[in-house]
């Protein structure tokens, strides 16, 4: 009986480790692997800079332009995202203040706000 209990605990630990490893594998955000769709329109950084406030917020990440006006209030990282309005926020997006990149799923979310490329 004792062996069954010990065996059971070992199985639970192994399953836990496998599940945990599986979950952590995709975080860390290897952004390079996430495709960003091309749209036909191009904008200059000067165009982007005229959308620099909450409610009218465009940003640039890796040469692509995003209209994140409706997203900033939903941002799970809080209002810090507003620092990226009207500018090229690639550095902020890739490092964040704590030095860690956004998780890979964030690139997918960002992509839904794509409006064009930087000229
Ligand atoms: C400046 C440009 C930025 C852009 C375009 C941006 C964009 C995004 C996007 C698209 C997401 C995914 C949201 C979702 O999964 O629904 C996200 C998540 C997040 N962002 Fe940002 N962000 C920016 C700046 C920042 C900054 C400055 C911080 C830190 C203060 C930050 C912290 C976070 C955190 C903690 C999350 C949640 C990540 C998770 O679910 O594990 N972000 N951001």
Boltz pocket constraint, residues with backbone or C-beta under 6 A from the ligand:
constraints:
  - pocket:
      binder: B
      contacts: [[A, 59], [A, 68], [A, 74], [A, 75], [A, 76], [A, 77], [A, 78], [A, 80], [A, 81], [A, 82], [A, 83], [A, 84], [A, 85], [A, 89], [A, 92], [A, 93], [A, 96], [A, 97], [A, 98], [A, 102], [A, 103], [A, 105], [A, 106], [A, 107], [A, 109], [A, 110]]
      max_distance: 6.0
